Structure formats: C-alpha cells, structure tokens
Amino acid sequence: MAGEEQDSTQQGIVLGPLRENLPFLTRALRAYIRAENAEFYEALDAEQGEIVVLSVIKLNPGMSQNELAAALVFKKSAVTKLIKDLEARGLVERAKSATDKRFNALQLTGEGERRYRQISDLIASQNAAFLEPFSADERAQLFGYLNRLHVHLGQRHLHRTGKSSAIIDSGED
C-alpha cells in the first residue's frame, strides 16, 4: 500500500497521511536536492538558477525575459537579475526582438554554449544518482506524471491569477 515504506533516516517516526501529502513531499524532496545541489553548484562555480536559465535559453533562442520568467515560474525581477549577471559574465546576450522591438531576445553567446555543454553531462549524472532507485520505465512513468502535474498546476495558476506560466504541452519533446 502507498505510504507504508519506512524512511530509514527517520526510523520509528510515523508520517501517516504526510506520505501522500504533495506539499510535504515536495518540500522534503526539495530540501534533500538543495543540499546536494549546493555541492554541485559549488563544484561548477555556478549561481542558483544559472543552469536552468542557460538550458531554457539554449532550447528557446530568441525568447524574451518575460517568457523565460513564465516558463521557469520565476519572478520577473529575479530573471532580470540573473540575465544581467549572465550577460556580465559573457554567457548570455540580449538583442532587440526582430518581431517586437519592445522586448529583448535572449540567446547564448559562444561562451554560454560552452558552459551549457559543460553542465549538461553533469546534470544527467546528477539526475541518474537522484533516480537510482527507479528502473528506466519507472523513471519515464515518474516524469510523465510530474510533467502532467506541472501542466495541470500551471493551468490552475492561469485560471486563478489570469497569468500564464507559459506551459504549452505535457513536456513531451
């Protein structure tokens, strides 16, 4: 039955319904992942947010900062700060959009492309370590569920706030 596995780090502690409580589980998972990420970011000499920002810009060259903020569910001010930092470090460049001069189109520089390649393999290794308890089929199923939930919560956010999270598909590429 779901929720009956014992957490070996907390032997004797019964979590009961918290084992099926999404906010609790995501917060606990995030705490474990953040701890490992701190070491990961330090080893890469990377700032928080840098890796996902570089990845999304790489996959969506020419996107605006507003689109980036919506896609990552970041505050616009946080994205502005990150982009300024990445631009100062020579990883990202902003240019006026060809279709709408009011917006800056983002793209990686040559150095940004090199940085992206450097971190891509390391991210894959880290994810493999995180997901070690799962078979390939279970991983695919897990990410299918998580991407479906991501889209669903983005749609709920849109209906609740009127603001899009820019999620347009189920994550299948």
MDAnalysis code that builds the backbone (N, CA, C; Angstrom):
import MDAnalysis as mda
import numpy as np

u = mda.Universe.empty(519, n_residues=173, atom_resindex=np.repeat(np.arange(173), 3), trajectory=True)
u.add_TopologyAttr("name", ["N", "CA", "C"] * 173)
u.add_TopologyAttr("resid", np.arange(1, 174))
u.add_TopologyAttr("resname", ["MET", "ALA", "GLY", "GLU", "GLU", "GLN", "ASP", "SER", "THR", "GLN", "GLN", "GLY", "ILE", "VAL", "LEU", "GLY", "PRO", "LEU", "ARG", "GLU", "ASN", "LEU", "PRO", "PHE", "LEU", "THR", "ARG", "ALA", "LEU", "ARG", "ALA", "TYR", "ILE", "ARG", "ALA", "GLU", "ASN", "ALA", "GLU", "PHE", "TYR", "GLU", "ALA", "LEU", "ASP", "ALA", "GLU", "GLN", "GLY", "GLU", "ILE", "VAL", "VAL", "LEU", "SER", "VAL", "ILE", "LYS", "LEU", "ASN", "PRO", "GLY", "MET", "SER", "GLN", "ASN", "GLU", "LEU", "ALA", "ALA", "ALA", "LEU", "VAL", "PHE", "LYS", "LYS", "SER", "ALA", "VAL", "THR", "LYS", "LEU", "ILE", "LYS", "ASP", "LEU", "GLU", "ALA", "ARG", "GLY", "LEU", "VAL", "GLU", "ARG", "ALA", "LYS", "SER", "ALA", "THR", "ASP", "LYS", "ARG", "PHE", "ASN", "ALA", "LEU", "GLN", "LEU", "THR", "GLY", "GLU", "GLY", "GLU", "ARG", "ARG", "TYR", "ARG", "GLN", "ILE", "SER", "ASP", "LEU", "ILE", "ALA", "SER", "GLN", "ASN", "ALA", "ALA", "PHE", "LEU", "GLU", "PRO", "PHE", "SER", "ALA", "ASP", "GLU", "ARG", "ALA", "GLN", "LEU", "PHE", "GLY", "TYR", "LEU", "ASN", "ARG", "LEU", "HIS", "VAL", "HIS", "LEU", "GLY", "GLN", "ARG", "HIS", "LEU", "HIS", "ARG", "THR", "GLY", "LYS", "SER", "SER", "ALA", "ILE", "ILE", "ASP", "SER", "GLY", "GLU", "ASP"])
u.atoms.positions = np.array([
    [0.838, -1.185, 0.000],
    [0.000, 0.000, 0.000],
    [0.884, 1.251, 0.000],
    [0.442, 2.295, -0.675],
    [1.218, 3.526, -0.771],
    [1.448, 4.108, 0.616],
    [2.642, 4.626, 0.820],
    [2.919, 5.322, 2.062],
    [3.404, 4.444, 3.194],
    [3.578, 3.138, 2.972],
    [3.977, 2.262, 4.064],
    [5.483, 2.105, 4.196],
    [6.256, 2.552, 3.209],
    [7.705, 2.416, 3.293],
    [8.229, 3.268, 4.440],
    [9.185, 2.709, 5.181],
    [9.810, 3.454, 6.271],
    [10.945, 4.298, 5.718],
    [11.070, 5.486, 6.204],
    [12.185, 6.344, 5.866],
    [13.323, 5.960, 6.797],
    [14.394, 5.373, 6.238],
    [15.482, 4.866, 7.073],
    [16.186, 5.976, 7.845],
    [16.084, 7.225, 7.379],
    [16.729, 8.317, 8.108],
    [15.901, 8.751, 9.308],
    [14.661, 8.334, 9.366],
    [13.764, 8.716, 10.456],
    [13.102, 7.481, 11.052],
    [13.868, 6.457, 11.345],
    [13.300, 5.210, 11.844],
    [12.472, 5.477, 13.092],
    [11.312, 4.859, 13.104],
    [10.416, 4.991, 14.240],
    [9.455, 6.155, 14.131],
    [9.660, 7.051, 13.190],
    [8.765, 8.197, 13.005],
    [7.697, 7.800, 12.005],
    [6.452, 7.885, 12.415],
    [5.338, 7.565, 11.531],
    [4.824, 8.867, 10.931],
    [4.786, 8.919, 9.619],
    [4.320, 10.119, 8.924],
    [2.872, 10.011, 8.471],
    [2.327, 8.813, 8.482],
    [0.917, 8.619, 8.151],
    [0.527, 9.294, 6.856],
    [-0.516, 10.138, 6.912],
    [-1.022, 10.766, 5.683],
    [-0.034, 11.722, 5.016],
    [1.009, 12.136, 5.728],
    [2.008, 13.001, 5.094],
    [2.728, 12.290, 3.959],
    [2.741, 10.950, 3.980],
    [3.368, 10.173, 2.908],
    [2.646, 10.372, 1.576],
    [1.428, 10.879, 1.617],
    [0.663, 11.151, 0.395],
    [0.256, 12.618, 0.317],
    [0.992, 13.480, 1.022],
    [0.720, 14.910, 1.035],
    [1.732, 15.600, 0.120],
    [1.259, 16.066, -1.029],
    [2.148, 16.628, -2.045],
    [2.993, 17.793, -1.529],
    [2.422, 18.783, -0.841],
    [3.276, 19.871, -0.343],
    [4.381, 19.380, 0.604],
    [4.055, 18.449, 1.492],
    [5.074, 17.922, 2.401],
    [6.176, 17.200, 1.631],
    [5.778, 16.294, 0.736],
    [6.766, 15.504, -0.001],
    [7.645, 16.376, -0.896],
    [7.045, 17.340, -1.584],
    [7.852, 18.184, -2.466],
    [8.805, 19.059, -1.651],
    [8.361, 19.523, -0.485],
    [9.246, 20.314, 0.367],
    [10.409, 19.461, 0.870],
    [10.120, 18.227, 1.312],
    [11.172, 17.338, 1.808],
    [12.151, 16.965, 0.688],
    [11.618, 16.615, -0.480],
    [12.486, 16.294, -1.618],
    [13.355, 17.492, -1.989],
    [12.741, 18.659, -2.003],
    [13.473, 19.885, -2.354],
    [14.623, 20.120, -1.372],
    [14.396, 19.861, -0.080],
    [15.448, 20.052, 0.922],
    [16.633, 19.124, 0.651],
    [16.347, 17.856, 0.363],
    [17.427, 16.911, 0.057],
    [18.172, 17.318, -1.220],
    [17.414, 17.681, -2.239],
    [18.017, 18.044, -3.524],
    [18.831, 19.329, -3.400],
    [18.299, 20.313, -2.670],
    [19.033, 21.574, -2.484],
    [20.381, 21.339, -1.813],
    [20.404, 20.421, -0.838],
    [21.663, 20.130, -0.143],
    [22.694, 19.568, -1.126],
    [22.269, 18.638, -1.968],
    [23.193, 18.090, -2.970],
    [23.524, 19.124, -4.035],
    [22.538, 19.941, -4.392],
    [22.778, 20.971, -5.401],
    [23.801, 21.995, -4.935],
    [23.835, 22.283, -3.644],
    [24.803, 23.255, -3.135],
    [26.218, 22.791, -3.474],
    [26.487, 21.511, -3.269],
    [27.799, 20.953, -3.612],
    [28.013, 20.982, -5.128],
    [26.966, 20.648, -5.865],
    [27.001, 20.610, -7.326],
    [27.322, 21.999, -7.888],
    [26.598, 23.023, -7.391],
    [26.821, 24.390, -7.857],
    [28.214, 24.878, -7.480],
    [28.664, 24.516, -6.284],
    [29.997, 24.932, -5.854],
    [31.070, 24.319, -6.748],
    [30.920, 23.039, -7.058],
    [31.895, 22.362, -7.921],
    [31.931, 22.990, -9.316],
    [30.780, 23.472, -9.779],
    [30.697, 24.101, -11.105],
    [30.972, 25.597, -11.069],
    [31.099, 26.154, -9.866],
    [31.193, 27.595, -9.695],
    [30.017, 28.271, -10.406],
    [28.821, 27.753, -10.119],
    [27.597, 28.244, -10.764],
    [26.691, 28.903, -9.727],
    [25.912, 29.856, -10.176],
    [24.926, 30.521, -9.331],
    [23.612, 29.752, -9.387],
    [22.805, 29.865, -8.314],
    [21.475, 29.268, -8.323],
    [20.696, 29.846, -9.503],
    [20.018, 29.028, -10.217],
    [19.207, 29.469, -11.348],
    [19.957, 29.516, -12.671],
    [21.277, 29.609, -12.614],
    [22.076, 29.725, -13.839],
    [21.849, 28.550, -14.780],
    [21.857, 27.360, -14.240],
    [21.783, 26.162, -15.072],
    [20.449, 26.074, -15.804],
    [19.351, 26.302, -15.093],
    [18.050, 26.209, -15.771],
    [17.862, 27.346, -16.759],
    [18.360, 28.531, -16.429],
    [18.235, 29.665, -17.348],
    [19.019, 29.390, -18.627],
    [20.257, 28.937, -18.505],
    [21.044, 28.620, -19.697],
    [20.375, 27.522, -20.516],
    [19.834, 26.520, -19.843],
    [19.187, 25.407, -20.543],
    [17.970, 25.867, -21.328],
    [17.123, 26.671, -20.708],
    [15.896, 27.105, -21.386],
    [16.221, 28.057, -22.534],
    [17.185, 28.947, -22.344],
    [17.570, 29.839, -23.444],
    [18.176, 29.034, -24.589],
    [18.990, 28.042, -24.278],
    [19.579, 27.184, -25.312],
    [18.482, 26.521, -26.145],
    [17.448, 26.037, -25.470],
    [16.369, 25.321, -26.157],
    [15.364, 26.255, -26.825],
    [15.372, 27.541, -26.445],
    [14.408, 28.517, -26.965],
    [15.107, 29.833, -27.308],
    [16.085, 29.815, -28.221],
    [16.799, 31.057, -28.534],
    [15.836, 32.113, -29.067],
    [16.057, 33.345, -28.618],
    [15.203, 34.442, -29.057],
    [14.030, 34.708, -28.137],
    [13.872, 33.909, -27.087],
    [12.756, 34.138, -26.169],
    [12.995, 35.424, -25.377],
    [11.907, 35.993, -24.861],
    [12.014, 37.211, -24.065],
    [12.235, 36.863, -22.597],
    [12.644, 37.859, -21.824],
    [12.814, 37.653, -20.392],
    [11.483, 37.323, -19.733],
    [10.400, 37.933, -20.193],
    [9.076, 37.628, -19.636],
    [8.697, 36.180, -19.903],
    [8.978, 35.702, -21.110],
    [8.699, 34.300, -21.434],
    [9.545, 33.370, -20.571],
    [10.787, 33.745, -20.362],
    [11.680, 32.944, -19.525],
    [11.156, 32.881, -18.093],
    [10.764, 34.022, -17.548],
    [10.231, 34.060, -16.178],
    [8.990, 33.187, -16.060],
    [8.098, 33.279, -17.041],
    [6.869, 32.481, -17.002],
    [7.177, 30.993, -17.109],
    [8.086, 30.630, -17.998],
    [8.413, 29.215, -18.195],
    [9.036, 28.601, -16.951],
    [9.842, 29.377, -16.235],
    [10.541, 28.857, -15.059],
    [9.788, 29.110, -13.758],
    [8.666, 29.811, -13.861],
    [7.876, 30.206, -12.695],
    [8.786, 30.977, -11.719],
    [9.533, 31.935, -12.275],
    [10.400, 32.832, -11.513],
    [9.769, 34.219, -11.535],
    [10.072, 35.032, -10.546],
    [9.664, 36.430, -10.572],
    [10.462, 37.136, -11.667],
    [9.804, 38.092, -12.337],
    [10.487, 38.830, -13.407],
    [11.738, 39.529, -12.889],
    [11.663, 40.060, -11.667],
    [12.827, 40.748, -11.098],
    [13.997, 39.785, -10.896],
    [13.708, 38.541, -10.522],
    [14.769, 37.543, -10.340],
    [15.410, 37.194, -11.680],
    [14.581, 37.088, -12.728],
    [15.115, 36.788, -14.061],
    [15.967, 37.952, -14.553],
    [15.510, 39.170, -14.336],
    [16.281, 40.343, -14.752],
    [17.659, 40.332, -14.095],
    [17.700, 40.053, -12.806],
    [18.974, 39.995, -12.075],
    [19.867, 38.882, -12.628],
    [19.294, 37.704, -12.850],
    [20.069, 36.581, -13.395],
    [20.621, 36.903, -14.779],
    [19.777, 37.465, -15.636],
    [20.208, 37.774, -17.007],
    [21.320, 38.821, -16.990],
    [21.184, 39.847, -16.150],
    [22.250, 40.860, -16.056],
    [23.562, 40.212, -15.636],
    [23.503, 39.303, -14.667],
    [24.706, 38.613, -14.204],
    [25.296, 37.739, -15.311],
    [24.445, 36.963, -15.976],
    [24.922, 36.075, -17.045],
    [25.472, 36.875, -18.219],
    [24.861, 38.016, -18.490],
    [25.348, 38.888, -19.563],
    [26.719, 39.473, -19.186],
    [26.869, 39.900, -17.941],
    [28.146, 40.454, -17.478],
    [29.259, 39.407, -17.526],
    [28.895, 38.153, -17.350],
    [29.869, 37.058, -17.394],
    [30.091, 36.546, -18.813],
    [29.396, 37.142, -19.793],
    [29.601, 36.773, -21.190],
    [28.924, 35.484, -21.617],
    [27.889, 35.048, -20.885],
    [27.210, 33.790, -21.200],
    [25.927, 33.987, -22.001],
    [25.292, 35.144, -21.837],
    [24.007, 35.432, -22.487],
    [24.103, 36.812, -23.114],
    [23.403, 36.979, -24.239],
    [23.304, 38.311, -24.822],
    [21.849, 38.635, -25.086],
    [21.561, 39.931, -24.948],
    [20.217, 40.433, -25.216],
    [20.276, 41.312, -26.456],
    [19.285, 41.131, -27.320],
    [19.169, 41.975, -28.508],
    [17.691, 42.284, -28.697],
    [17.407, 43.400, -29.294],
    [16.005, 43.734, -29.554],
    [15.393, 42.668, -30.442],
    [14.198, 42.245, -30.085],
    [13.484, 41.230, -30.853],
    [13.223, 41.736, -32.266],
    [13.379, 40.866, -33.234],
    [13.123, 41.235, -34.630],
    [11.644, 41.504, -34.866],
    [10.779, 40.854, -34.092],
    [9.336, 40.991, -34.302],
    [8.703, 42.045, -33.410],
    [9.307, 42.346, -32.257],
    [8.736, 43.325, -31.337],
    [9.878, 44.034, -30.611],
    [10.173, 45.244, -31.029],
    [11.327, 45.990, -30.517],
    [11.216, 46.345, -29.031],
    [10.042, 46.132, -28.434],
    [9.883, 46.420, -27.004],
    [10.541, 45.353, -26.138],
    [10.824, 44.200, -26.708],
    [11.351, 43.080, -25.933],
    [12.767, 42.727, -26.358],
    [13.526, 42.250, -25.393],
    [14.861, 41.731, -25.675],
    [14.769, 40.247, -25.978],
    [15.410, 39.842, -27.046],
    [15.512, 38.425, -27.394],
    [16.792, 37.894, -26.758],
    [16.677, 36.787, -26.060],
    [17.817, 36.202, -25.355],
    [18.445, 35.089, -26.170],
    [19.753, 35.016, -26.122],
    [20.446, 33.876, -26.717],
    [21.771, 33.681, -26.001],
    [22.291, 32.472, -26.114],
    [23.578, 32.173, -25.510],
    [24.695, 32.701, -26.396],
    [25.757, 33.146, -25.774],
    [26.970, 33.508, -26.504],
    [27.749, 32.216, -26.767],
    [28.855, 32.327, -27.466],
    [29.716, 31.158, -27.657],
    [30.164, 30.579, -26.323],
    [30.510, 31.459, -25.388],
    [30.912, 31.010, -24.047],
    [29.723, 30.380, -23.315],
    [28.523, 30.931, -23.526],
    [27.317, 30.349, -22.930],
    [27.043, 28.957, -23.471],
    [27.260, 28.776, -24.768],
    [27.102, 27.450, -25.390],
    [28.095, 26.460, -24.785],
    [29.343, 26.897, -24.596],
    [30.362, 26.039, -23.997],
    [29.970, 25.665, -22.566],
    [29.494, 26.645, -21.818],
    [29.068, 26.413, -20.427],
    [27.905, 25.427, -20.394],
    [26.963, 25.588, -21.313],
    [25.811, 24.681, -21.389],
    [26.280, 23.242, -21.621],
    [27.189, 23.055, -22.573],
    [27.702, 21.703, -22.849],
    [28.419, 21.131, -21.630],
    [29.166, 21.983, -20.935],
    [29.906, 21.550, -19.746],
    [28.954, 21.015, -18.674],
    [27.847, 21.702, -18.465],
    [26.957, 21.306, -17.369],
    [25.965, 20.218, -17.758],
    [25.689, 20.048, -19.038],
    [24.666, 19.082, -19.464],
    [24.970, 17.664, -19.007],
    [26.192, 17.198, -19.220],
    [26.554, 15.837, -18.811],
    [26.528, 15.690, -17.298],
    [26.968, 16.735, -16.603],
    [26.965, 16.686, -15.139],
    [25.544, 16.630, -14.586],
    [24.631, 17.350, -15.233],
    [23.230, 17.311, -14.809],
    [22.665, 15.915, -15.022],
    [22.973, 15.315, -16.153],
    [22.491, 13.959, -16.433],
    [23.006, 12.979, -15.380],
    [24.258, 13.112, -14.990],
    [24.827, 12.236, -13.956],
    [24.149, 12.458, -12.612],
    [23.911, 13.723, -12.287],
    [23.252, 14.025, -11.016],
    [21.834, 13.460, -10.997],
    [21.101, 13.638, -12.091],
    [19.740, 13.097, -12.153],
    [19.744, 11.580, -12.039],
    [20.703, 10.938, -12.680],
    [20.803, 9.479, -12.584],
    [21.018, 9.056, -11.135],
    [21.841, 9.796, -10.405],
    [22.077, 9.479, -8.993],
    [20.808, 9.684, -8.166],
    [20.090, 10.774, -8.422],
    [18.840, 11.026, -7.699],
    [17.830, 9.909, -7.947],
    [17.791, 9.413, -9.175],
    [16.751, 8.464, -9.588],
    [17.225, 7.018, -9.576],
    [18.317, 6.756, -8.937],
    [18.894, 5.418, -8.896],
    [17.910, 4.323, -8.467],
    [16.992, 4.579, -7.533],
    [16.079, 3.508, -7.120],
    [15.066, 3.087, -8.187],
    [14.981, 3.829, -9.296],
    [13.960, 3.574, -10.307],
    [14.550, 2.942, -11.561],
    [13.789, 2.042, -12.167],
    [14.166, 1.485, -13.470],
    [13.919, 2.553, -14.538],
    [14.398, 2.312, -15.745],
    [14.182, 3.259, -16.851],
    [12.692, 3.473, -17.095],
    [11.910, 2.389, -17.061],
    [10.458, 2.514, -17.257],
    [9.820, 3.320, -16.132],
    [10.257, 3.079, -14.905],
    [9.703, 3.826, -13.771],
    [10.069, 5.305, -13.858],
    [11.276, 5.591, -14.322],
    [11.683, 6.992, -14.493],
    [10.803, 7.686, -15.526],
    [10.579, 7.008, -16.642],
    [9.719, 7.578, -17.690],
    [8.318, 7.815, -17.150],
    [7.817, 6.864, -16.403],
    [6.482, 6.993, -15.818],
    [6.451, 8.140, -14.799],
    [7.461, 8.211, -13.934],
    [7.537, 9.278, -12.935],
    [7.527, 10.647, -13.608],
    [8.375, 10.828, -14.619],
    [8.429, 12.126, -15.286],
    [7.158, 12.411, -16.078],
    [6.519, 11.373, -16.596],
    [5.222, 11.567, -17.241],
    [4.208, 12.137, -16.261],
    [4.168, 11.561, -15.071],
    [3.252, 12.053, -14.032],
    [3.622, 13.469, -13.585],
    [4.902, 13.698, -13.354],
    [5.329, 15.021, -12.893],
    [5.062, 16.096, -13.942],
    [5.311, 15.783, -15.218],
    [5.034, 16.764, -16.271],
    [3.545, 17.026, -16.416],
    [2.741, 15.982, -16.259],
    [1.289, 16.175, -16.317],
    [0.829, 17.062, -15.159],
    [1.373, 16.834, -13.971],
    [1.035, 17.654, -12.806],
    [1.514, 19.090, -13.008],
    [2.685, 19.248, -13.586],
    [3.239, 20.576, -13.879],
    [2.294, 21.365, -14.790],
    [1.823, 20.738, -15.843],
    [0.882, 21.386, -16.762],
    [-0.425, 21.710, -16.038],
    [-0.936, 20.753, -15.292],
    [-2.200, 20.941, -14.568],
    [-2.106, 22.122, -13.594],
    [-1.039, 22.169, -12.812],
    [-0.897, 23.261, -11.846],
    [-0.678, 24.594, -12.555],
    [0.001, 24.580, -13.704],
    [0.146, 25.800, -14.495],
    [-1.200, 26.309, -14.995],
    [-2.064, 25.378, -15.414],
    [-3.404, 25.764, -15.863],
    [-4.241, 26.289, -14.697],
    [-4.131, 25.655, -13.539],
    [-4.841, 26.149, -12.346],
    [-4.359, 27.556, -11.996],
    [-3.055, 27.768, -12.109],
    [-2.476, 29.084, -11.833],
    [-3.058, 30.127, -12.791],
    [-3.141, 29.776, -14.064],
    [-3.709, 30.684, -15.061],
    [-5.156, 31.028, -14.726],
    [-5.952, 30.025, -14.395],
    [-7.362, 30.268, -14.066],
    [-7.505, 31.089, -12.786],
    [-6.618, 30.862, -11.832],
    [-6.698, 31.548, -10.549],
    [-6.197, 32.986, -10.637],
    [-5.140, 33.225, -11.421],
    [-4.497, 34.539, -11.428],
    [-4.633, 35.302, -12.736],
    [-4.973, 34.585, -13.812],
    [-5.006, 35.217, -15.123],
    [-3.629, 35.347, -15.748],
    [-2.599, 34.808, -15.073],
    [-1.226, 34.891, -15.578],
    [-0.786, 33.522, -16.056],
    [-0.269, 33.486, -17.270],
    [0.188, 32.231, -17.861],
    [1.527, 31.823, -17.284],
    [1.711, 30.515, -17.173],
    [3.022, 30.008, -16.777],
    [3.812, 29.591, -18.008],
    [3.261, 29.826, -19.187],
    [3.915, 29.529, -20.467],
    [4.086, 28.045, -20.720],
    [3.405, 27.215, -19.984],
    [3.492, 25.776, -20.208],
    [2.460, 25.434, -21.272],
    [2.949, 24.939, -22.411],
    [2.028, 24.722, -23.520],
    [1.853, 23.266, -23.883],
    [2.615, 22.382, -23.256],
    [2.438, 20.968, -23.564],
    [2.724, 20.133, -22.333],
    [2.710, 18.841, -22.500],
    [2.898, 17.938, -21.369],
    [4.360, 17.649, -21.092],
    [5.250, 18.347, -21.765],
    [6.671, 18.120, -21.552],
    [7.259, 17.111, -22.515],
    [6.452, 16.577, -23.416],
    [6.968, 15.618, -24.392],
    [7.600, 16.383, -25.535],
    [8.852, 16.091, -25.817],
    [9.557, 16.790, -26.906],
    [9.615, 15.945, -28.134],
])
